[in-house]
Amino acid sequence: MKFGIYLPNFGAFGEARILADLARDAENSGWDGFFLWDHVAGWTLPMVDPWVALAAIAVNTQRMRIGTTVTPLPRRRPWKLAREAASIDHLSGGRLILGVGIGGGKSEWAHLGEQPDLKRRGAMLDEALSVLVGLWSGEPFSYSGQHYHIEDAHFLPRPLQQPRIPIWVGGNWPFKAPFRRAAKWDGAFPLFEAEENEEELAQLDEMVQYVRKHRKPEQPLEIIIMGVTHDAVSEEGVQLVQQRADLGATWWLESMTPFRFGKGYEDEWPVDAMRERILQGPPQLGVTG
């Protein structure tokens, strides 16, 4: 199992320099990945563009995977994101993972003049993914769909990673469409937090089996879970992670929001405590203290 840090791109983390420093701390402490939310509105708090922050993170780290979880692709122009993602992949030496989804509430959609209908956004997401892959091919590319039209585009350089940048798809279980989509790509990310109850474990097991049913057995697929552990070796935290690994989870993303410390977004964020958890390193499966 691999372990990443999962942070908002706003509030106390709404500055690229702070995120780049935390990413370096995470890499030095043994974490395998560092992933940012992708929001543009919704809170009256400082907010940083996650793709600008990823550029800073890329040059401040050497080993970790980096990326967004998740970018609401229907509010992005896919050709612009294709350029950005390929650029970050080169800047990072081939370490980018692109998380995508259809997006959430009204503050970033209807209130900004974006498409409010979820089904239409799902169709836009599927078309945009086809456009991304076509543009990343490095070959002349044309596309004609319901939402996007491209004629004779030729994007170079190709991403360093081949056949392409890995794509994780996020969604809310038990809705099935996002996970049928995820089965076509490289990872499935259910947007619920791991909890100490049988109901959540049953949901995860059901989701994993559903995705596997829609994917060829020989094709590997990442299963990404987010949650909170209070240190690297406590029995409670290690068990929480191990139970999900036993069900097929391949990535644990440690959620770094003020809620893990009983605070809200509008409160003062306990950044020192968050950094301390990062410095402790990832959960040590097989080790308890």
N, C-alpha and C positions, 0 to 999 in steps of 0.2 A: 504494500500500500504506500501511496505517496501522500505528502502533507503540504498544504498551502495555507497562506494567510489571505483572508477575504475581507476587504475594507470598503466603506463608502468613499465616494469621491467628493465629499462635502464635509461641513463642520470643521472639526479640528484637523481633518485630513484633506481639507480643500486647498492644498498648496502642493505643487509638484515637488518642491525641495524637501518638504517633510516626508512625503511618500517615498522619495528616492533614498532618503536616509534610513527610513524604516525597512525598506527592501534590502539594503545592504546589511542591516542588523539581522534580518530574517535569514538571508543567505549564509551569513557567518555562523548562525545558530543551528544550521542543519535543515531548514525548511526547503522543500522542493519547488515551491511555486509561490507567486505573489499576484493576486487577482483583484481588480478594481470593479466597483459598480460603475454603471454608465448612465448618469442622469444629467439633464440640462436645466431642470427647473423642479419646483415642488417644495422647496424649503427656503426660508429667509435666512440662509446661512452661506458663508463662503463656499464656493464650489469651483473645482478645477476640471478642465476638459481631460478626461481620462487618457486620451491618446497623446496629448502633450505630456501628461505625467508619465506615461509608459516610455516615452522617449528618454526622459530623465532617468527612469528606473533602468532602462536597458544599458545606459552607459555607466551606471553605478553598480552593476552586478555582472557576474560572469557565467554563472552556472544555472540559476533557477529558471524555471518556466515562468513566463509573465503573460498577462492578458486581461481581458474584460470578461466579467460574468455578471450580467450579460449585456451585450449591446443590442438595443431594440432596432434591428436592421430596417424595418419599414419607415423609420423616420430619418434614415440616412440615404444619401445617393450612393448606390452600390459601387459606382466607378470611383468615387472619392474615397470610400472606405477601402476599396481594393488597393489604391495607391498608398494610403496610410498604413495598412496592414503589411504590405510588402516592404515598405520602408522600415517599419519597426522590426520586421523579421530579419532584415539585413543588419540593422543597427545592433540587434541583440545577438547576432551570430546564429540565427535559426532557432529561437526559443519561444516564439509567440504562439499562444493558443487563442483562438477567437471564439468567445461564447456569444451566442445569439438567441434572441427571442422576439416575441411580438410586442413586448412592452406592456405597461400597466395603466396607471390612472390618468384622469382627465388633465391634470396639470401639465403634462408633457405632450398631450395629444390635442384634444378638442380646444383647449385654452390657447394653444399655439398654432392653431389652424392645420393640425395634422389629422390624418385619417383616424376617426374614432371607432369604426366598425372592426370588431375583432376578427371576423372571418375574412374580410378584405385584407387586413393586415397579415393574416396567415398566408394568403395567396401572394401578397407582396414579398413576404419573407422567402417563400419557396422560389419565386422568380429571382429575387436578389441573390440568393445563394448560387443559383445557376450562373448568374452574371459574374459573380466573384470568381468562381472556378474557371469560367471561360477567359476572363481577363488575366488571371494568374498563369494561364497556359503559356504565355509568351508568344502565342501565334495570333495572326489576324482573326478577329472575333466579331461576329454579328449576332444579334438576338432580337427577336420580335415576340413580345408577350403582351398580356393585357395591361401591364403596368409599366414595363420598361422596354425601350427600343434603342438598339445600338447598331451602328453601321461601321464596319471596317475599323474597329478599334484594335490597336496593337500596343499592349502595355509591356514595357521592359523596365527594369529587370524582372525576371520571375522571382518569386519568393525563394529563399535559400532552401527551405524545407520542401521536399518532393515526396509524393506527387503534388502536395499542397500543404498549406497551413492547416493544422488540425482544427476542426470545428466542433464545439460542444453546443448542444441545444438545451435551453432551459424551458421549463414549463411547470404549470400547477397540476399535480396529480390530485384527483383521478381523471382529469380531462385527458383523453387519449390522443388527440391530434398531435400535440407537441412531441409525444414519445414515439409515435409512428414516424414523425419527422426525424427525431434523434436517431432512430434505428438506421437511417440512411447515411448518417454522418459518423462522427468519431466519439461522441460522448453524450450521455444523458444526465441532466442536472435538475432533479426535482427541487422546486423552490420551497421546501419546508425544512425546518431545523430539527436535527436529531434530538429526541427527548427520551427520557427514561420511562417508556411505557410500551406495552405490547401492541397497542393500536398503531403507533408510528412504525414499529418494526414490520408489522403486517403490511402496511401501505408500501414500505420500501420493497419488501419481498414481492408483492404483487406487481409493482412497477418494473422491477428487474426482470421478472418472468415475462411480462408483456413485451418489453423491448426485445428480449432475446428471441421471443416467438416471431418477431418481425425482422429478424436479422439472420443471415447465414451463420451456422455454428462456428465455422472456421474463421470468421471475421472478428477480431478483438474489438471491444467497445469499453470505453471508460465509463464508470458509474461514479458520479461526483456527489458527495454528501457534505452539507455544512452543519456546524454545531459548535458547542463550547466545551472546552476542557479547562480546568482551573490550574493545572500544571502538567508537567510531562509524564509524571509517574504515579499519580494517584490512582488507586484501584477503580474508583468510580469512573474516571475519565477514560482509562485504558479499556475498561469493559464496554463503555459506550461506543468507542471506536471499533473494538474487536468484533462486537456483535454485528456491526454493519459490514465489516470486512468479510465476515463469515457468510453474509447474504450476497456478496458479490461487489460491494463498493471497492473502488480502486483508488479513489482520491478522497481525503478528508480535508475540508476547508475550514480552518479555524476562524469563526466569525468575530470580527473586531468592531463591535458597535458599543455605544454607551449602555445599551440594555443589559449586557452581560454583567454590569456593575450596578444595576438598578437605577440607571440614569436615563433620561430622555434626550432626544436630539437637541432640544432647546436648552438643556442644562450644560454646565461645564463638563467637558469630556475628561475622564480620568486617563489622560494620555500616558502618564508615567506608568500606571498599572498595566495598560495595554502593551507598552513597550517591554515591560518586565516579562509579561507572558510570552512575547515573541522571543526574547532572549533565553527563556528557559528551553526552547526548542520544541520539536513536535512530540506528540504522545509516543511513549516508548512501549510498543506492543511487546508483551512477554516480560515486562518489567513493571513492578508495582512497589510503591513505598508507603 
